Amino acid sequence: MDTSDDKSTVPREKARNIICFFALGVLSLVYDEISLAAAEDVLSGSKIATTNVIVAIALPVLVVKTSAPWFLQKCSYLYKSCIVVLLLLAGLIVIVSVEKVHWRLLGISIIESGVSFSEITFLALTAAYQEVTVSAFVAGIGVASLLGPLYYTALTTWLCLPPRTTILTTLPWPFLVLFLYAVLEKKDEYASPEEKQSKGVKYSKLPTDSDNPDSSLQNDLTWKQKLSVAKQILPYITFLFLTYFAEYLSNQGIITTLAFSNSSFSPRDHYQYYIVCYHLGKFLGRSHIFLLSCTCSKLLPYVHVKKTWILALIEIAHLLFFFFASWFRFVPHVSIILILCFTEGFVAGSMYVNSAYTVSEVVIHPKQREFALGLLTLGNGLGKLCAGLLGLHVEPQLKKHCVYELELQDECITRYQHASGWTTNMHCHVNSNSTRM
């Protein structure tokens, strides 16, 4: 049998699988991004710091991402998909059914448990397919990072739908997860590279349970092997943590205190446009490698950033600029903040895809790569939590400085003052100045 090392002999991944992973990427993160876009509306009428939403998001994310990669390898992917659907549905029902802010935060926590479980499950499943599925999944996540806030902003800001009703319209979406998993071609997720390359060659083998991706009971990694992989990818987890810490503290703890009297939209809408610009950049940052993979793969070595610490430093620089801009108010116009939100998003998106891509290259064995890709997402979960906890102090201090020392009043928070901002679209009411801070 001719076993040439020429990469051209490796069969291309089927378009069906690429499309499924792309769509699963969208569904894996769209609720996370909608929750972030709705953060200020969820807290309408309260004095609660915006980063309470981040804490409500980060705690379940951290629990799931810390535990799931270590213990759930034996569960079938069908079972994992059902858990994702149930968590998302339960969270949505809670958030649209209750009146108290703290219960709405609980609903967000349940939704985020489903989001993080989905991300771990389907990112790990790419280990059974060609590397292009990793890029497709991450590109789908990039689309979600734009689709989520754009969908929410369009319905609440441009079409005048109440925030609660806007969330309710997304209730059927989780069922698409099961549909996409059913369409996805089932493969042996632990096949070696040689076995994948020899696909198409006629051979016989004894039947085993590993012939189907729902059966992962054999040849599990030992704890020693898992710890070895964890140590190997620790730098990438650390840089991912720093990036997520900087972006979430910036977006939910600092720019929420930046509104401009000379802008053409209300203080509440500042936050929506900040988030849309940020996620437009994040979409491009997360999708550019996938787009190049499909169009001009020769350019990939030139745009692939393996030294991800550089991206983490750039994100920290954005954080420092936003903080000083809020404290000293030296930025003359909102357009500058909008541009920086875009660049911040691009760097954050690029960090995510480059981290996943680099780990896929560093960890060779398919089963170890599956574990590594699942564990990698711990960095963003921990980064969110730390940003949320620090933001509980940072945002109130910036707001206090703005209101009492700078005496800017309406320019100090991007939120509705009245609780009815959640169930009624106050954006479209007359005399809006009396309903916003």
N, C-alpha and C positions, 0 to 999 in steps of 0.2 A: 504494500500500500504506500502510495506517495504522500509523505507528510511534509510538504514544502512549508517553509517558514514565511513565505510571502503572505503579507496581510491581506492581499487581494483574494485569497482563498477563503477568508472568513466571511460567512454569509452576512448580508446586510440585514439589519433588524426590520421586521415587517412594519409597514406604515400603520397598521391597525394598533400595534403595541405602542408605537410612538405617540399616536393620537390619544390612546387611553391614558398613558402616563401624563401627558400634557394636561388632559382634562382632570385627572385625579389631583394633579398639582394645583389646579385652579380651586377645586373644591376643598383641598386641604388647608388653604389659607384664607379663603374669601371671607369666612365669618370672623376670623381674627381681625382683618382689616376693617370690616364693617363695624365691629365693636370699638375699634380705636377711633374711627371717624365719628361714631355716635357718642363718644365719651362725654363731651360737654353737654349734650342733650340728655343723656342718661342722668346727669347730675343737676339738671335744671332746677332752680329754686333753692339749692343747697349751697352751703359754704365749704363743702368737702373738697379737698385738694384733688385735682384731676388725676394725679398719679395713684389714687385709690383704685381707679379702673385698671391701672397697670399691675398693681398688687393682686387684684382679683383675677387678672389674666395670668400673671407669672407664677403664683403659688401652685395651681393645678398643673400648669405646664412643667414646672420643675419636678413635681412629684411623679408625673407620668414619664418624663424623659429621663429621670434618674433611675426609675425602677423597670420600666418596660423593656429596654434592650437586654437587661440581664435575665429576666424571668419568662418572657413571652415567646421565645424562639420555638417552643414546642407547640404553640397554638396555631391552628390553621389560619390562613389568610382570609378565608371566608368568615370564620368566627371573629377575627379582628375587624373585618369590614362591618359586621353587624354591630359590634360595640361602638364603632365610630358613628353609625347612623343613630343609634339609640341615644348617645350622649348629646349629639347635636340637636335632635328633636326635643329632648327633655329641657335643655337649656333655653331653646327658643320659646317653648311653652311657658316657662317660668318668667322670662324677661318681659313678655307681652301681656302676662296675666296679672302682675302685681302692681301696686301703687307706690310702695315705699322704696326709696333709693337703695337701701341696703339689700333688699330682696332682689332688686334688679342686678345688683353687683353679684349676687349668688348665681343668678341665671347666666351672667357672663362667664363666671368661673366654670360652670358645667359645660357651656359651649366650648370654652378653651381646652377643657379636658379632651373633648372630641377632636378638636383641631390638632392638638399635639399628638394624640394617639394616631390620627390619620397620617400626619407627617412622618412619624417614625415608621409606621407600617409600610407605607408605599415607597418611601425612600429606600428602605431596606429591601423591598421586593425588587428594586432595579438591579440588585446583585445577580439576579437570574437571567438578565438580558444584556444586550450590548450597551456600551458606555453612553451611547447617544440617548438612552432612556433616562439617564441621570440628568442630562442637559434638558431633555423634554420636560421632566418633572419639575425641575427648578424653573424652567421658563414658564410653566403653568403657574407656579407660585408667584412668579413675577407678574403675570397677567392678573392674578388675583389681587396683588398688591395695588394694582391700578383700578381693576374692575370694582372692587369692594368700595373704596371711598368715592369713586366716580358715580357708582350706582346710588349710594346713599346721598351724596351731595346733589345729584340731579333730581332725585325725588323730593328731598326736603327743602332744597334751596331754590331750585328752578321750577319744579312742578307743584310746590306747595303742599306736599303730602306730610301729615304728622309723622314724627320720628317713630312712634310706636307702630303705626300702620306700615311704614316702610320696612321695619324689621319683620312684620307679619307676612309680607309678600314673599319672603325667602323660605317659608316653611316647607315647600315641596323639594327644595334643592338636595337635602341629604340623601333622598332615595336614589339619586343619580350615582352615588358611590357604589351601591350594589349592582346597578345596571352596568357600569363600566367594568367592574370586576368580572362580571359574567361574560362580557365581550372580550376581555383580555385573554390572549393565548396563554395557556398554562404550560409552564416549563419546569424542568428540574432546577430549582434555585441554587443547588449546590454543585452543579456540574463544573468540572475543571475547565480551564481555557482550552486544553487539548481536546476534550470531549466536545466542546462547542465548535471548534474548528473542524472536527471530523464529521459534523452533521451533514447528512446527505450521503455518507458512505454506508453501504449496507453492512450491518453486523447484527449479531444476536447477543443478548445478555439476559441474565436471570432476572425475572421480575422482582422489583423491590418497591417498598412504600415510597421511596424518594422519587418515583416516576411522576409524582404529581405534587404541585407546590403546596397543596393543603396538608401534605404529610411531611413533617420536619422532625421526626422523632429519633432519627439515627444520626450518629456522628456529631453530636452537639459539641460545641467548644467547651473546654474545661475552664474553670475559674482562673487558672494560671494563664491560659491563653488569652482570656478576656482582659485580664489585668495588663498583659504584655501589649495588647493592641491599644488599650486605653492610654498607657504610657507613651506609646509611639505617636498618638495623635493629640496628646495633651497641648502642645504649642498651638495647634490649629483651634482647639477648643478655647484656649485662653484669648487668642486674638479675636475670635468670634464673640466672646464675652465682652471684651472691651468695646467692640464696635456697637453691639446691641445696647450696652450700657449708655454709651454716648448718645446714640440716636433716640432712645426712648426717654432719657432725661431731658434732652433738648425739646422733643416734640410734645411731651405731656407734662413737663415741669417748668419749661422756660418760655417757649414761644407762645404758650397760652396766656402769658402776661404782656404780650406785645400786640397792641392795636394802634392804629394810626388815624388821627382825626382828619387828615387830608386825603384819605383813601375814599374810593367811590362806593364802598360797601360797609355794612354794619359791623360792630365789634364781634358779634357771634359768627359772622361769615368769614372773618379773618382766619379762624381756626380751620374751617372747611377748605378754604383755598390753600392754606399752608399744607394741609394733609394731601390734597389733590396734587400739588406740585411735587411734594416729597415722594408720593407714590408713582408719579409719572417717571421721575428719575430712577426710582427703585425698580420699576418695570424694565426700563432700558438696561439698567445694571445687571439684572438677573437674567435677561433674555439674550444679551448680545453674543454670548458664547454659543448658545443653542442655534441662533440664526446663522452664525458663521459655520457651525457644524453642518448645517443643511445647504449652505450656499457656497462658501469658499473655505473649506477646512484647512487649506495651506496657511491661512493667516492665524490659525489658532495658537501656535507657539509664540507669536508676537504679542498677543493680547492676554494670554493666560498669565496671571500674576501668582507665582508660587510663594513669594515673600509677602504673605498676607499681613504681616505686622505694619507694612507701609500704609495699607488701607485703614488699619485701626488708628494710626496716628493722625491721618487726615480727618477721620471722624471726630476724634477728640478735639482737633482744632476748630471744627464747626461748633462743638459744644461750648468751648471757651468764648467764641465770638458771640454766640447767642446770649450767653450769660452777661457779658459786658454790655451788649446792646440793650438788654432789658434794664440793667442797673443804671447805666449812664445816659441812655436814650440819645445816642449820637447818630443813629441811622435816620436819614431825612425822609425816606419814603418806603412804603410797604413792598415795592417792587424788588428792593435789594434782599429783603427777607425771603420773598418768594423764590428768587433765583438761588439763594443759598439752600433753601429747602429742597430744591431740585437736585443740586450737586450733592447734598447730604444723602438723599435717597439713592442717587446713582452709585455712590461709594458703598453704601450699605448693601445694595443689591449685588454689586460686583463682589463684595466680600463673601457673601453667602455662596454664590455659584463657584467662585474660585476655591473656597474651602472644600466644598463637596467634590469638585473636580480633582483637586490635589490629593485629597484623602483616597479617592478612587484609584489614583496612580501609585500612591505610597503603599497602600495595603493591597497586596496582590491576590491572595487566596479569596475566592468568592464568599465563603462563609464568614471569614474574618472581616471582609469588606462590608458585608451586610451588617455585622455588629458595629463596626466603626462608623458607618454612615448614620446608624440610629443613635449612637452615643454622641456624635458630633453636635447634634442639635441641642445637647445639654448646655452648650455655650450660650446660645441665644436665650434659653429659658432663664438661666442664672443671671444673665445681663439685664433682662427685663425686670426681674425681681429686685435686684440691687438698685436699679434706676428708679423703680417705683417707691422703694423705701426711702431713698435719699430725697426724692421729689416731694414726699410728704412734708419735708422741712423747707426745701428750696422754693417751691411755688408760693406758699404763704408769705415767706419773707420778701420775695420779689414783689408780690402784690401789695404787701404792707408798705414797702419802701415807695412804691409807685403812688399809692393813694395818699399816704400821710406826709411823705417828705417831698415828693415831686408834685403832688396834688393834681394828678392827671385824670382821676376818676374813671370815666368811661373807657380809657385806653389801657386799663390795668387788668382786664380779664375778658376772655372771649366766650361768654356764656350767657344764657337767658337767666334773668333774676327770678322769674316766676316759675313755680312747679308745673304749671300747665304747659310749659314749653315741650314736655314729653308727649302729651296726648293731643295737643293742638298745635297747628303750625303758626306760631306767633310771628314768624318771619314775614308772612304775607298779610298780617293785620296792619291796619292803619294805627298811627300813634305808637309805632314800634319802639320809640325811644323810652317809653315808660315801662317797657317790659324787658329791657336789656341792661346789663351793667356796663 
